[in-house]
Amino acid sequence: MNQPNRAPASALERVAPPSPQDVRGGKGRPLRRWLSLSILILLGVGGYLFWPKYNSAKSSSAPPGAAGKKGRGQAVIPVVAAKAHKGSIPVYFTGLGAVTPIYTVTVKSRVDGQLMKVLYKEGDPVQQDDVLVEIDPRPYQVQLTQAEGNLIRDQAALENARIDLTRYQTLLTQNAIPEQQLATQKATVTQDEGIVKSDQAQIEGAKLNIVYCHITAPISGRVGLRLVDPGNIVHASDTNGLLVITQIQPISVIFTIAEDQLPTVLNKMRAGQQLRVDAYDREMKTRIAQGSLTPLDNQIDPTTGTLRLRATFDNQDNALFPNQFVNARLLVEEKRGVTLVPAAAVQRNSQTTYVYVVKPDSTVTVRSIKVGSVRILWAASPC
């Protein structure tokens, strides 16, 4: 029996219906999940690649005014302009230095004896010839009395020898004595004169020892800590002294400069100029004192390539202390009529040094410059 004609089955009809196992989520669900994930990944990659081009095209098609406003809002950086001006700038040579007293004296005893008195206070200033220490002078007073007695005795013997010499000279003219006796008497007189001079020297030595028992300050300065207490026996041969005196006013700073800077300093000194030196603290923030350059060392240190210089300071306020570390700034020149700009305005690259110059129309141009001297503004306190 012929069956009725039917149209061709569609694609949907040709696909087998899902089995009950697939519908329940057996094998079909993982396949659909991976398919959805792949589509999302492809959409993400496409969006990442297409979005910059879309924004670029959108910006180019936007009105010029709107683009300019948007660009200026993102790229403008505020700056501060400073006016360049003519002025003067000092040129300094800076070196590390230490405060060094011009004179330092270790006071020692010149005689042996017991230390009786200490007449100074530790750390106090003293003046030259002030009595500082007293040593027991009595042994030397005894020596002085003995030497004076010997002098009186020997002077009497000399006077008697001179009288005998006069008598022998008269007798010799009368041929009453031999000539040899007169010559012997002359030698006796000369010998007695020598003894008298020796006695006088012993007297002077005893007096000098008594003076040495009163030890005075050889220079003006500041006394350090006491090294020997009263009651001790001191000797002239002792290695350690009794005290140390350091000159404070004036005082000096010894610092170094590079040997390449030496010709400039020498030329200034040969021209008779007195170069100023400022002493700054360790952090180079506070100026401690102001002085002047005095002598130079006579040779360059070959190991460091530097030369030592000495600057002298009045130090009336006692701001500088011996062995204190300082930074010394030697003023060698003051340039006048030069163009001054802030150091922050100077820019550098691998080819040149330049600054940005603001023109009258408020536009900026780049101009190459040559840096001469740099002045650092320290937080200096006036001296």
CORPEFEN-V401199 format. One line per field, one symbol per residue. burial: 1 if it has 9 or more other ideal C-beta (glycine too) atoms within 8 Angstrom, else 0. A space follows every 50 residues. Layout:
# CORPEFEN-V401199
burial=???
This chain:
# CORPEFEN-V401199
burial=00000000000000000000010000010000000000000000000000 00000000000000001000000000000000000000111010101111 10011010101011100101000001000101111110011011001101 10011011001101100110110000000011001101100110110011 01101110110111111010111100010000010001001111111101 11111110101101110110000011111110000111111110010001 10000111111110100001010001111111001001001000110000 001111000000000000000010000100000
